[in-house]
Amino acid sequence: MAVFNITPNILNHAREYDPYARGTISSALAQIEDWLEENVGEYCGPGNDGINNNVIAIGSGWEIFSLYNGKPKRPEYEDAEVTWHVDIDDEQKALLFVLKWTK
């Protein structure tokens, strides 16, 4: 099980966008989800853990989730630093992810 911080991928993608186009963060996540589905395992659906709702997408052998100030639960009355992460179960596929998505 390997967990990778994909926040730079999402935020750097948003900086290279057309200011009149919408959904750049979603498209960055969509690109990563598509790659995970093609190379790691089939997409199972959006995450919904009921309490925290920080799981964005779940696939066979992978998961994309967000953290707020390093915790799964979003704070109610304060600002939070949001980070996005990918959890991959298979070590070899995790290595492929690192080679493709990290700098």
ROGUKOL-143459 format. One record per residue (C-alpha): x, y, z; residue in one letter. Coordinates in pm, 1 decimal. Layout:
<lumdrens>
LUMDREN          x          y          z   resn
LUMDREN          X          Y          Z      A
...
</lumdrens>
This chain:
<lumdrens>
LUMDREN          x          y          z   resn
LUMDREN        0.0        0.0        0.0      M
LUMDREN      149.6      330.3     -113.4      A
LUMDREN        1.2      676.9      -67.9      V
LUMDREN      107.6      964.3     -294.1      F
LUMDREN       35.7     1334.1     -263.3      N
LUMDREN     -107.8     1450.1     -599.1      I
LUMDREN     -176.1     1808.4     -488.7      T
LUMDREN      106.3     1952.4     -707.0      P
LUMDREN      -35.6     1772.4    -1010.8      N
LUMDREN     -377.9     1924.8     -955.2      I
LUMDREN     -261.2     2275.4     -867.4      L
LUMDREN        3.3     2296.0    -1141.4      N
LUMDREN     -253.8     2179.5    -1392.8      H
LUMDREN     -485.2     2459.6    -1280.9      A
LUMDREN     -213.8     2719.7    -1346.9      R
LUMDREN     -179.3     2611.2    -1709.1      E
LUMDREN     -545.4     2663.3    -1789.2      Y
LUMDREN     -751.4     2890.8    -2007.6      D
LUMDREN     -906.5     3148.1    -1771.0      P
LUMDREN    -1235.2     3123.9    -1961.0      Y
LUMDREN    -1257.5     2744.4    -1938.1      A
LUMDREN    -1414.8     2584.5    -1634.7      R
LUMDREN    -1342.3     2260.5    -1454.5      G
LUMDREN     -963.3     2252.7    -1467.2      T
LUMDREN     -926.9     2088.8    -1127.8      I
LUMDREN    -1188.1     1830.6    -1222.1      S
LUMDREN    -1009.3     1759.5    -1548.3      S
LUMDREN     -677.5     1708.2    -1367.1      A
LUMDREN     -848.0     1459.2    -1136.9      L
LUMDREN    -1020.8     1300.3    -1435.3      A
LUMDREN     -688.2     1247.0    -1612.1      Q
LUMDREN     -542.5     1076.8    -1305.3      I
LUMDREN     -858.8      867.8    -1258.0      E
LUMDREN     -848.0      759.9    -1623.6      D
LUMDREN     -483.0      659.2    -1590.7      W
LUMDREN     -554.4      464.1    -1270.4      L
LUMDREN     -847.2      285.4    -1431.8      E
LUMDREN     -641.2      191.8    -1736.7      E
LUMDREN     -322.8       89.3    -1554.5      N
LUMDREN     -419.6      -14.9    -1202.0      V
LUMDREN     -780.2     -133.3    -1179.8      G
LUMDREN    -1140.8      -77.7    -1279.2      E
LUMDREN    -1323.8      230.7    -1150.1      Y
LUMDREN    -1584.7      129.6     -890.9      C
LUMDREN    -1752.9      463.9     -820.7      G
LUMDREN    -1737.2      783.2     -622.7      P
LUMDREN    -1638.0      753.0     -263.6      G
LUMDREN    -1888.6      810.2       12.8      N
LUMDREN    -1774.3      712.3      357.9      D
LUMDREN    -2083.0      867.0      516.3      G
LUMDREN    -1916.5     1069.1      791.3      I
LUMDREN    -1623.7     1256.4      640.5      N
LUMDREN    -1692.7     1235.3      265.7      N
LUMDREN    -1323.8     1283.4      186.8      N
LUMDREN    -1299.4      985.5      -51.8      V
LUMDREN    -1331.7     1117.8     -407.4      I
LUMDREN    -1307.0      801.6     -618.0      A
LUMDREN    -1257.6      430.1     -559.1      I
LUMDREN    -1122.9      171.0     -798.1      G
LUMDREN    -1006.5     -186.2     -783.0      S
LUMDREN     -673.8     -150.0     -602.5      G
LUMDREN     -675.2      230.2     -576.1      W
LUMDREN     -845.8      524.3     -407.3      E
LUMDREN     -831.9      903.7     -438.7      I
LUMDREN     -904.1     1103.9     -123.7      F
LUMDREN     -855.3     1451.1       20.1      S
LUMDREN     -728.6     1567.4      357.4      L
LUMDREN     -805.4     1892.2      538.3      Y
LUMDREN     -513.1     2017.3      749.0      N
LUMDREN     -384.8     1659.4      734.6      G
LUMDREN     -709.6     1511.5      869.4      K
LUMDREN     -994.4     1335.3      688.5      P
LUMDREN    -1270.9     1547.7      840.8      K
LUMDREN    -1338.7     1893.3      699.2      R
LUMDREN    -1334.0     2159.9      974.4      P
LUMDREN    -1665.5     2337.7     1022.1      E
LUMDREN    -1562.1     2688.0     1123.1      Y
LUMDREN    -1203.2     2739.7     1014.0      E
LUMDREN     -996.6     2757.4      699.1      D
LUMDREN     -820.9     2442.6      591.3      A
LUMDREN     -533.1     2342.7      368.7      E
LUMDREN     -671.5     2085.0      126.2      V
LUMDREN     -445.7     1816.2      -19.0      T
LUMDREN     -531.7     1532.7     -257.8      W
LUMDREN     -383.3     1183.5     -233.9      H
LUMDREN     -381.1      851.4     -421.0      V
LUMDREN     -359.4      518.2     -241.4      D
LUMDREN     -245.1      224.1     -458.7      I
LUMDREN     -237.2     -132.0     -321.0      D
LUMDREN       -0.9     -298.3     -571.9      D
LUMDREN      366.8     -196.4     -532.0      E
LUMDREN      457.7     -243.1     -899.6      Q
LUMDREN      161.7      -36.7    -1017.0      K
LUMDREN      247.7      224.2     -755.3      A
LUMDREN      595.7      247.1     -908.5      L
LUMDREN      440.0      303.6    -1251.3      L
LUMDREN      228.1      581.6    -1100.8      F
LUMDREN      537.8      746.7     -953.7      V
LUMDREN      718.7      732.7    -1288.9      L
LUMDREN      420.7      884.8    -1470.1      K
LUMDREN      287.8     1146.8    -1226.3      W
LUMDREN      567.2     1268.3     -997.9      T
LUMDREN      848.2     1504.1    -1085.3      K
</lumdrens>
